[in-house]
Amino acid sequence: MATAEGWRARAGREGGLPLFRAAGIPVLLAPSWWLGSAVIVVLYAPLASRISPDAGGFTGLALAAAFALFLGLSVLAHELGHSLVALRLGLPVRRLRLFLLGGVSEVARAPGTPRHEGLVAAAGPLVSVLLAGVFALGAHAIPTTDAVWLLVAQTSFANAAVAVFNLLPGLPLDGGRILRAGVWAITGKRATGTRAAVIGGGLVAALLVVWAVLGLLDGAPDRWLRFGVCLLTAWFVVAGARGESAAERARAWPEGLTLQQLVRPVLQLPAESPVSGALSAAAGRGVVLVRADGVAAGLLDRTLAERLASTSPHAPAEQAAVPIRPETVLLADEAGDDVVERVQGTAAREYLVVDLEGRPAGVLRREDLKAALESR
């Protein structure tokens, strides 16, 4: 059984407290979620007592805690909507995190088409709309406007608010992703869609700040709460939009560059070759190690090979081989943006490039691609 120290170390390493897996996706609870829930409890308890006088004291706190829990579960369902659609479309999902301002589904690879982008983005708000409808029907079925009715009605309103806010047309919100998908479909360029959605994100942030300032000028009862929440949310939107813009620049293939210019020559050697000999023969080239039956044992990992050669120079080179997986094989005529997407979404140092007939045509090293992108 893990110790408390082990759990804390794991939570810090993974960005949150691991809760469980949903559809195989790790669900994590970020430390900031507790802060957000505490604020909700503090604000909700007096409201429950005001609407239902018999819900004072412990009952009011219990209802406030239940509302915070319902809201957290609603956000979880919203993010699961994104994640399940992404998995259905063949997009791997690393994890799902709940934090102060909501949640995020960390899809390991960006959608490859505008349609997939739009479907993944729309899934979350659709779940929130359905939840808002279910809780609204529940509130309608409760005959009296007591504390329980308030809990159900507020949960319905919260889900509706989550759906509406997320549909605003600006990154990193779902509406921004839908906007990007639309512009992408029209122009045929994902980068153009990203630029339009980043501008939308800036407008959303500006409107939030304006609304916060208007609350101060009008002397609204909730002006300071509105001011704080709006500024925090505006910062989140701006930071997310900037992150999306940077990610788009990082995945763009440099103009005028071809894959063949980055690919290193490839050499095929028997898998049983001495590792020291394989290192000498490589001389800056990629090495495919082939067994006696003609099956590739993998690519020679130079770091592993040097380590093995220092202690056992005559050991079979196959012991320093990295298996060739489907995701580490690139086609010689593959589009540049797809190459960047593949490399960024796969943990590997080298990628085997094959021609249209499946024959090894070269090896692309991650470091070479990184240098080309940075020099741009």
C-alpha positions as CSV (number, residue, x, y, z in Angstrom):
1,M,0.0,0.0,0.0
2,A,1.3,3.4,-0.9
3,T,2.4,5.7,1.9
4,A,1.1,9.3,2.3
5,E,4.5,10.5,1.2
6,G,4.3,8.3,-1.9
7,W,0.9,9.7,-2.8
8,R,2.1,13.3,-2.4
9,A,5.2,12.6,-4.5
10,R,3.1,11.0,-7.2
11,A,0.6,13.8,-7.1
12,G,3.3,16.4,-7.5
13,R,4.9,14.4,-10.3
14,E,1.7,13.9,-12.3
15,G,0.2,17.3,-11.8
16,G,-2.6,16.2,-9.4
17,L,-3.9,13.5,-7.1
18,P,-4.7,10.3,-9.1
19,L,-8.4,9.3,-8.5
20,F,-9.3,6.5,-10.8
21,R,-9.5,5.6,-14.5
22,A,-12.5,6.3,-16.7
23,A,-12.6,4.4,-20.0
24,G,-8.9,3.7,-19.4
25,I,-8.1,7.4,-19.0
26,P,-6.3,8.5,-15.7
27,V,-8.4,11.1,-13.8
28,L,-6.4,13.5,-11.7
29,L,-7.5,16.1,-9.2
30,A,-5.3,19.2,-9.2
31,P,-4.6,21.0,-5.8
32,S,-6.4,24.1,-7.1
33,W,-9.7,22.1,-7.3
34,W,-9.9,22.1,-3.5
35,L,-9.5,25.9,-3.4
36,G,-12.3,26.3,-6.0
37,S,-14.6,24.0,-4.1
38,A,-13.9,25.8,-0.8
39,V,-14.9,29.1,-2.4
40,I,-18.1,27.5,-3.8
41,V,-19.0,26.2,-0.3
42,V,-18.4,29.6,1.3
43,L,-20.6,31.4,-1.3
44,Y,-23.3,28.7,-1.6
45,A,-24.0,28.1,2.1
46,P,-25.5,31.5,2.8
47,L,-27.6,31.3,-0.3
48,A,-29.1,28.0,0.8
49,S,-29.9,29.4,4.2
50,R,-31.5,32.5,2.7
51,I,-33.8,30.6,0.3
52,S,-34.6,27.8,2.8
53,P,-34.4,29.0,6.5
54,D,-34.4,25.4,7.7
55,A,-31.1,24.8,5.9
56,G,-29.0,26.7,8.3
57,G,-25.8,25.6,10.0
58,F,-24.6,22.1,9.2
59,T,-27.4,21.5,6.7
60,G,-26.4,24.5,4.7
61,L,-22.8,23.5,4.7
62,A,-23.7,19.9,3.7
63,L,-25.8,21.3,0.7
64,A,-22.9,23.6,-0.3
65,A,-20.5,20.7,-0.2
66,A,-23.0,18.6,-2.3
67,F,-23.2,21.4,-4.8
68,A,-19.4,21.6,-5.1
69,L,-19.3,17.8,-5.6
70,F,-22.1,17.9,-8.2
71,L,-20.3,20.7,-10.1
72,G,-17.1,18.7,-10.0
73,L,-18.8,15.6,-11.4
74,S,-20.5,17.7,-14.1
75,V,-17.1,19.1,-15.2
76,L,-15.8,15.5,-15.2
77,A,-18.7,14.4,-17.4
78,H,-18.0,17.4,-19.7
79,E,-14.4,16.4,-20.1
80,L,-15.2,12.7,-20.6
81,G,-17.4,13.8,-23.5
82,H,-14.3,15.2,-25.2
83,S,-12.1,12.2,-24.3
84,L,-14.5,9.5,-25.4
85,V,-15.1,11.1,-28.8
86,A,-11.4,11.6,-29.2
87,L,-10.8,7.9,-28.4
88,R,-13.6,7.0,-30.8
89,L,-11.7,8.9,-33.5
90,G,-8.4,7.2,-32.8
91,L,-6.9,10.0,-30.8
92,P,-5.1,8.9,-27.7
93,V,-5.9,10.7,-24.4
94,R,-3.1,11.0,-21.9
95,R,-5.1,12.0,-18.9
96,L,-8.0,14.1,-17.6
97,R,-7.4,16.8,-15.0
98,L,-9.9,18.7,-12.8
99,F,-8.6,22.1,-11.5
100,L,-9.7,25.4,-10.2
101,L,-11.5,26.7,-13.3
102,G,-12.8,23.5,-14.6
103,G,-11.0,20.6,-16.3
104,V,-8.9,19.6,-19.3
105,S,-8.7,16.5,-21.5
106,E,-5.1,16.1,-22.6
107,V,-5.4,14.6,-26.1
108,A,-1.9,13.3,-27.1
109,R,-2.4,14.1,-30.8
110,A,-4.2,16.9,-32.4
111,P,-7.2,16.0,-34.7
112,G,-6.1,15.6,-38.3
113,T,-9.2,17.0,-40.0
114,P,-11.6,19.9,-39.3
115,R,-14.4,17.4,-38.8
116,H,-12.6,15.6,-36.1
117,E,-11.6,18.9,-34.4
118,G,-15.2,20.0,-34.4
119,L,-16.6,16.7,-33.1
120,V,-14.2,16.5,-30.2
121,A,-14.8,20.2,-29.3
122,A,-18.6,20.0,-29.5
123,A,-18.8,16.8,-27.3
124,G,-18.1,18.6,-24.0
125,P,-20.8,21.4,-24.3
126,L,-23.3,18.8,-25.6
127,V,-22.8,16.8,-22.4
128,S,-23.2,19.9,-20.3
129,V,-26.5,20.8,-22.1
130,L,-27.8,17.3,-21.6
131,L,-27.0,17.5,-17.9
132,A,-28.6,20.9,-17.6
133,G,-31.8,19.5,-19.1
134,V,-31.8,16.4,-16.8
135,F,-31.3,18.6,-13.6
136,A,-33.9,21.1,-14.9
137,L,-36.5,18.3,-15.2
138,G,-35.5,17.1,-11.7
139,A,-36.1,20.6,-10.3
140,H,-39.4,20.8,-12.1
141,A,-40.5,17.5,-10.5
142,I,-39.8,18.7,-7.0
143,P,-43.0,20.2,-5.6
144,T,-41.6,22.7,-3.2
145,T,-38.7,25.2,-3.5
146,D,-36.8,23.9,-0.6
147,A,-33.0,23.4,-0.2
148,V,-33.0,20.2,-2.2
149,W,-34.8,22.0,-5.0
150,L,-32.2,24.8,-4.9
151,L,-29.4,22.2,-5.2
152,V,-30.9,20.6,-8.2
153,A,-31.8,23.9,-9.9
154,Q,-28.4,25.4,-9.3
155,T,-26.7,22.4,-10.7
156,S,-28.9,22.7,-13.8
157,F,-28.0,26.4,-14.1
158,A,-24.3,25.7,-13.6
159,N,-24.2,23.1,-16.4
160,A,-26.0,25.5,-18.7
161,A,-23.5,28.3,-17.8
162,V,-20.5,25.9,-18.4
163,A,-22.0,25.0,-21.9
164,V,-22.6,28.7,-22.8
165,F,-19.2,29.9,-21.6
166,N,-17.3,27.1,-23.3
167,L,-19.1,27.8,-26.6
168,L,-17.7,31.4,-26.8
169,P,-15.6,31.6,-30.0
170,G,-12.1,31.9,-28.7
171,L,-9.3,29.5,-27.8
172,P,-8.7,27.7,-25.5
173,L,-12.5,27.3,-25.1
174,D,-14.5,24.7,-27.0
175,G,-16.1,27.4,-29.1
176,G,-12.7,28.5,-30.2
177,R,-11.9,25.0,-31.3
178,I,-15.1,24.9,-33.2
179,L,-14.3,28.2,-34.8
180,R,-10.8,26.9,-35.7
181,A,-12.4,23.8,-37.3
182,G,-14.8,26.0,-39.4
183,V,-12.0,28.3,-40.7
184,W,-9.8,25.3,-41.3
185,A,-12.5,23.6,-43.3
186,I,-13.0,26.8,-45.4
187,T,-9.4,27.7,-46.0
188,G,-7.8,24.3,-45.8
189,K,-5.2,25.6,-43.3
190,R,-5.3,24.7,-39.7
191,A,-2.9,27.6,-38.8
192,T,-5.3,30.1,-40.3
193,G,-8.1,28.7,-38.1
194,T,-5.8,28.9,-35.0
195,R,-5.1,32.5,-35.7
196,A,-8.8,33.4,-36.0
197,A,-9.6,31.5,-32.8
198,V,-6.7,33.1,-30.9
199,I,-8.1,36.5,-31.9
200,G,-11.4,35.3,-30.6
201,G,-9.8,34.4,-27.3
202,G,-8.4,37.9,-26.9
203,L,-11.9,39.4,-27.5
204,V,-13.5,37.0,-24.9
205,A,-10.8,38.0,-22.4
206,A,-11.4,41.7,-23.1
207,L,-15.2,41.3,-22.7
208,L,-14.7,39.6,-19.3
209,V,-12.5,42.5,-18.1
210,V,-15.1,45.1,-19.4
211,W,-17.9,43.3,-17.5
212,A,-15.8,43.2,-14.3
213,V,-15.1,46.9,-14.5
214,L,-18.8,47.7,-15.2
215,G,-19.7,45.8,-12.1
216,L,-17.4,48.0,-10.0
217,L,-18.7,51.2,-11.6
218,D,-22.4,50.2,-11.1
219,G,-21.8,49.2,-7.5
220,A,-23.2,45.7,-8.0
221,P,-23.6,43.7,-4.8
222,D,-21.3,41.0,-6.2
223,R,-18.9,43.4,-7.8
224,W,-15.7,42.2,-6.1
225,L,-16.5,38.6,-6.6
226,R,-17.3,39.3,-10.2
227,F,-14.1,41.3,-10.6
228,G,-11.9,38.5,-9.2
229,V,-13.5,35.7,-11.1
230,C,-13.5,37.7,-14.4
231,L,-9.9,38.7,-14.1
232,L,-8.9,35.1,-13.2
233,T,-10.9,33.7,-16.1
234,A,-9.6,36.3,-18.5
235,W,-6.0,35.4,-17.5
236,F,-6.8,31.7,-18.1
237,V,-8.2,32.5,-21.6
238,V,-5.2,34.7,-22.6
239,A,-2.7,32.1,-21.3
240,G,-4.5,29.3,-23.1
241,A,-4.7,31.2,-26.4
242,R,-1.0,32.1,-26.3
243,G,-0.3,28.4,-25.6
244,E,-2.3,27.3,-28.6
245,S,-0.6,29.8,-30.8
246,A,2.8,28.6,-29.7
247,A,1.8,25.0,-30.2
248,E,0.7,25.8,-33.7
249,R,4.0,27.5,-34.6
250,A,5.9,24.6,-33.1
251,R,4.1,22.0,-35.3
252,A,4.4,24.0,-38.6
253,W,6.8,22.5,-41.1
254,P,9.4,25.0,-42.3
255,E,8.7,26.2,-45.9
256,G,11.2,25.0,-48.4
257,L,12.4,22.1,-46.3
258,T,11.9,18.5,-47.4
259,L,12.0,15.4,-45.3
260,Q,14.8,14.0,-47.5
261,Q,17.0,16.9,-46.4
262,L,16.7,15.8,-42.7
263,V,16.8,12.0,-43.2
264,R,20.1,10.3,-42.5
265,P,21.3,7.3,-44.6
266,V,20.3,3.9,-43.3
267,L,22.4,0.8,-43.0
268,Q,21.2,-2.7,-42.5
269,L,23.3,-5.1,-40.4
270,P,22.8,-8.6,-39.0
271,A,21.3,-8.4,-35.5
272,E,24.1,-10.7,-34.2
273,S,26.8,-8.3,-35.2
274,P,29.1,-7.2,-32.4
275,V,27.8,-4.0,-30.9
276,S,31.2,-2.4,-31.2
277,G,31.4,-3.2,-34.9
278,A,27.8,-1.9,-35.4
279,L,28.8,1.4,-33.8
280,S,31.9,1.8,-36.0
281,A,29.9,1.0,-39.1
282,A,27.1,3.4,-38.3
283,A,29.3,6.6,-38.5
284,G,26.4,9.0,-38.3
285,R,23.9,6.7,-40.1
286,G,20.8,5.0,-38.9
287,V,21.2,1.2,-38.4
288,V,18.4,-1.3,-38.9
289,L,19.3,-4.6,-37.3
290,V,18.0,-7.7,-39.2
291,R,17.7,-11.2,-37.7
292,A,18.6,-14.3,-39.7
293,D,15.0,-14.9,-40.7
294,G,14.8,-11.5,-42.3
295,V,12.7,-9.8,-39.6
296,A,13.9,-6.5,-38.3
297,A,15.0,-6.6,-34.7
298,G,14.9,-2.8,-34.4
299,L,16.9,0.3,-34.8
300,L,20.3,0.5,-33.1
301,D,20.1,3.0,-30.2
302,R,23.4,4.7,-30.1
303,T,23.3,5.6,-26.4
304,L,22.4,2.0,-25.4
305,A,25.0,0.7,-27.8
306,E,27.8,2.8,-26.4
307,R,26.9,1.8,-22.9
308,L,26.9,-1.9,-23.9
309,A,30.1,-1.6,-25.9
310,S,31.9,-0.1,-22.9
311,T,31.4,-3.3,-20.9
312,S,30.7,-6.0,-23.6
313,P,32.0,-5.0,-27.0
314,H,31.3,-8.4,-28.6
315,A,27.7,-8.6,-27.3
316,P,25.1,-8.9,-30.1
317,A,24.0,-5.5,-31.3
318,E,20.4,-6.7,-31.0
319,Q,20.7,-6.1,-27.2
320,A,21.0,-2.4,-27.9
321,A,18.1,-2.3,-30.4
322,V,14.9,-0.3,-30.0
323,P,11.8,-2.1,-31.6
324,I,10.3,-0.5,-34.7
325,R,6.7,0.3,-33.9
326,P,4.1,1.4,-36.4
327,E,4.1,4.9,-34.9
328,T,7.8,5.3,-35.4
329,V,7.6,4.5,-39.2
330,L,7.3,7.5,-41.6
331,L,6.6,7.4,-45.3
332,A,9.1,9.2,-47.5
333,D,6.3,11.3,-49.1
334,E,4.5,12.0,-45.8
335,A,3.4,15.7,-45.3
336,G,5.7,17.8,-43.2
337,D,3.1,18.8,-40.7
338,D,2.1,15.2,-40.2
339,V,5.8,14.3,-39.6
340,V,6.0,17.0,-36.9
341,E,2.7,15.8,-35.4
342,R,4.0,12.2,-35.3
343,V,7.3,13.1,-33.7
344,Q,5.8,15.4,-31.1
345,G,3.2,12.8,-30.1
346,T,5.6,9.7,-29.9
347,A,8.4,9.1,-27.4
348,A,11.2,8.0,-29.7
349,R,14.7,9.2,-30.6
350,E,14.7,7.9,-34.2
351,Y,12.1,7.2,-36.8
352,L,12.5,4.8,-39.7
353,V,11.6,6.3,-43.1
354,V,10.4,3.9,-45.8
355,D,9.6,4.3,-49.4
356,L,6.3,3.5,-51.1
357,E,7.3,-0.2,-51.3
358,G,8.1,-0.4,-47.6
359,R,11.9,-0.5,-48.0
360,P,14.1,1.5,-45.6
361,A,15.0,4.9,-47.1
362,G,16.6,6.6,-44.1
363,V,16.3,7.5,-40.5
364,L,15.0,10.7,-39.0
365,R,16.4,11.7,-35.7
366,R,14.3,13.8,-33.3
367,E,17.3,16.1,-32.6
368,D,17.6,16.9,-36.3
369,L,13.9,17.8,-36.6
370,K,14.1,19.9,-33.5
371,A,17.1,21.8,-34.7
372,A,15.4,22.5,-38.1
373,L,12.2,23.8,-36.3
374,E,14.3,26.0,-33.9
375,S,16.4,27.4,-36.7
376,R,13.3,28.5,-38.5
